Amino acid sequence: MARRTGAGPEAMLAEHESAERTGPGGIAAEREPGEAPPVATYGGASASGRTLAPPVRRGLSLVASAQREGEKAMAITRTVHIHEGPGGPFESMVVGDAAAGVQPGMLLFPNFFGTKEWDFAKAEALAALGYQVLVVDYYGQGKRGHDMESSGHLLHDFMADRAAVKRRLLDALAELRALPGVDPERCGAIGFCAGGKCVLDLARAGGAIKAGVSFHGVYDAPPFPNAVITAKLLICDGWNDQLCPPEAKLALCRELTEAGADWQFISYGDTGHAFTADNTPMNAERTFGFQPETNRRSWKAMTDFLAETLT
């Protein structure tokens, strides 16, 4: 084991996001704190275009090899990482190739259900691109959403004190920067929905990240002044997302402009909330659910953005 070290946006999230919690087959696997995550179902190509071999358990790690013809094989491992911090302890997950040497570090902030198999698979896709990834537990060890109601309560309690959120996010970044194999001067963060809001709040807190990417995030600013924003930001947004109507999009763009931040905002048409959730069909109103073209385009935008800012 690694070292120990009112109907606002949150309420609306609780109405929309249960499908992103589940893994293959729509089954949400529950486990005790400290127990290794379940073995994922592998086969075909990952989000990075590499073929993943069946994983092998090694203690608290899950090993999968990813290789293209002519490339050196990599061994991507998952390792449970227990760490202290404000409101902790926390049970995060380190995902990466331990034999790769020093690489840029990446925080991955989950949606409002907390860490789950979907996030670990995304982290493996990032690791295959050459990053050491920390999938962040921002609720605390043993605190995970199992349905809309429980997840909504967790998110409400977490976001009720944005100053406490700020402390947890900065502490997660400190954990990432201290991990073996991470270059502390080349770190970034990505997040999905509530995790996208975490990316923005980390940047607003002056976190020492070079790049931040929000996928279908939530944009409301904290009720206190921002620190100097040094991170370059990419916001990938669904135009039809009812959690972030046009006025919320414009407010974020104005906020970042007034802060002097280096930002890009891409709003995809025919796209709603949760457009990366490949286990959630698009609804009839086209406001929520998986949009394969937007999922592909936004991931490509992210890879290009990270390559520009972190390499």
N, C-alpha and C positions, 0 to 999 in steps of 0.2 A: 504494500500500500504506500502511496506517496506520503510525504511529510504532512504533519498537522500544521499547520501554520494558523347619492342622488343620481340621476341617470346621466352621468358623464361618460367619457370614453370607456372607462373600466366596466361600467354596467352594460354598455352596448357590446363590448367584447364578449361578455358572458353569454349574450344571446346568440353569438355567431360562431364561436370557434371550436366547438367540441370535436369536430371531425379531425382537426389537425393533431389531436392527442393520440389517436390510434395508430398502430403500426400495421404491418401487412395483414390483410384480411379484416381490418377494422377492429381488431382486438386490442384493448388497452391492458398491457401486462402490468401487474402490480408486484412490487418486491419490497423486501425489508431494507432499511438503511444499511449500506455497506455491502449488500449483496450484488454480485456482478450482474450486469444487464443481460437480458436474454439474447441468444444467438440470432442474428438477423437472417433473413432469407436472401441469398445472393443468387446471381445469375444474370447474364447479359451485361450491358454496359452501365457504368456509373454515370453520374452527372458530368464527370470530367471526360468521358469517352473511353475510359480504361475498362478492361474486363477484370472483375473482382473474383478471385478464387474463393471457395468455401472457407469460412473462418475457422480458426482452431483456438480452443480455450487454452490459456496459459495463466493460471492463477486468476488475478483480477483483470487480466488483459484479454482482449479479443484481437486476433491477428488476421489480417487479410493482405494478400499480395496484389499489387496492381502493376501492370506492365504493358507497354506497347513494344512492338517489334523494334529491336535496335536500342531500346532503353534499358538501363540498369533496373533490375527488379527492386521494388521497395516493399518493406514490411511495415504496414500501418497498424499500430496497436491502439487499443483503448485501455486506459488505466484509470480506475476510480481515484479521485483526488480529494481527500478530506482536508479542509482548511478552516481555520478560525477566522473571525471577522465580526464586524458589527451585526448583531442579530444571529450569529452563527452558533454552532458549526454548520458548514456547508459541504455538500457532496457533489462536486463537479466532476467532469470527465476530461482527461487529457487524451487527445487523439493526434497521432503523428508518427513519423518514421524516426525512431530513436537513433538509427544509424546514419541519418542524413547529415549530421553535423549541425552547425548553427544556422537557423532559419528565421525568417520573420515570424512573429507571434500573432495569433488571431483569437480574439474573443468571439464566441458565438452565443448570442442571447436568444433563448427560446420564446415561444409564444406563451400565453397566460396559463397553460397547463404545467409549465415547468419542464425540466429536462426529460427526454424520452427517446425512443429508438429513432424516430424521424430526425431528431437533431444530431444524433450520433452518426447517422448515415450521411447527413450533410457535411458534418465535420470531416468524415473520411474523404469526401469529394474535395474539400478544401486542402486536406493534407496531401492528396495526390497532386495538387497544384504547387506544393512546396512550402506549406505553412505548418507550424506547430499550433494546434488549436486547443483552447480551453472552452468546453461547453459549460456555461456558467449556471450554477444553481443560485438563483437570486432570492429564493424563498427561505431556504434553510433545510438541513438534513431531515429527511422523513416527511417533508411538506411537498406534496404533489397533488395536482388536481386529478380527480378521477371521473368527473362529469362537469357539466356546465355550472352547476350550483357551487360545488366545492372550489372550482377554479376561479369563479367570480369572486368568492369570498377571499381567497388567497390574494388575488390581484388587488382587490379593494384595500385590504389591509396593507399590502406592500406599497401601493401608490398613495396612501393617505398622508404620508409624511415624505414629501419630495426631498427634504434635506437628508433624511435617513437613506432614501434611495441613492442619492448622490454619494454618500459615504460607502454604501455597499458596492456601487459601481467602481469607484476609485480603488477600493480594496481588491476587487476582482482583477483589475488591471495590474495592481502590484503583484498579485499571485502569478499572473501570466508572465510578467517581466522577470520573475525570479525562477521560472522553470528551467531545468537543464535543456540546452539546445535552442533556447529562445534568444534572439538578438533583442535586448530591451530597447534599443533605439529604433527598431523597425517593427512596430506593433500597430495592429488595426482592430476593427470590430465590425461584425455584421449582426443583424438581428431581424426577427420576423414578428410583425404585429407589435405586441407589448415589448418584444425584444428590440424592435426598431425604435421605439420610444426610449429604450435604455441606451441605444447607440447615441441618439440625439442628446440625451441628458448627460452622458459621459463627455461628449464634446462640449456641451454647455458648461460643464464643471471644470473645463480646462484640462481634461485628461490627456496624458502624453501619448496619444495615438496619432499616427500620421494620416490614417484613412478610416472613415466610417461609412458603412452602407446600411441603409434602412430599406427593408422590403415590406410593403403594405403596413407601414408603421402608423403611429398615432402622434400627433404633432403639437398638442397643447404644451406651452412653456411652463416651467415651474414658477411659483409665486415669489421669486426673489431674483436679483440680477444675475446674469451669467458671468462667469469668468471669461477671460480672453479665449476665444475659440481658435485653436491652432490646427485642428484636424481638418483635412479636406473631406468633404461630404458628398456622397451620392445618395439621393433619395429616389427610390423606385416605387411608383405610386400607381394605383388603379383609378382612372378618372371616375368610374362609377362607384367607388368605395363610399358607402354612406357614413362610415365612421369619420371620413375626412372630406367633407363637402368642399366646393371651390373656395369658400371663404377661409377654411382652415388651411388649405394649401397656400393661398395667398399670404395668410398671416405668417406662416413659417418662412416663406421666401422673403418677406419683409424683415422678419426678425434676423435671419442670417445675413441679409444685405446690410442692415444697420450695424451688425456685429463685425462687418468687414471680413466675413468668412469666405473661404473658397468653396463654393457649393455648385452642385448640379442637381436639377430636379427634372426627372423624366416621368411624365404622366402618360400611361398607356391607355389607348382607347379600347372600348369593348372589354374592359377589365374592371373587376371589383376587388373587394377585400379577399385575402387569403389566396391570391393567384398562384402561389407556389405550392399549395396544398394538393399534391398529386393524388391523394386519396379522398378528395372532396369534389364531387361534380359541381359544375357551375349551376347556379339556380336559374330559374326561368327569367328573372328580372335582370340577369347579367350583372348583379351587384356583389356577388359572393361566390367564391369557389375557384377551382383550378382553371387557369387559362394557359394552355400549353405553349402558345406562341410567346406570350408575355413572360412566362417562366423561363423559356429559352433565351429570349432577348435580354431580360434583366440579369440572368446569370452571366451571359457574355459581357454585358456592360460592366458588371462587377469584376470579372476576371481582367478585363482591360484596365479598369480603374486601379485595381490593386497592383497590377504589374507596373503601372506608371508611378504609383506613389510609394510602393514598398520595396522595389527592386532597383 
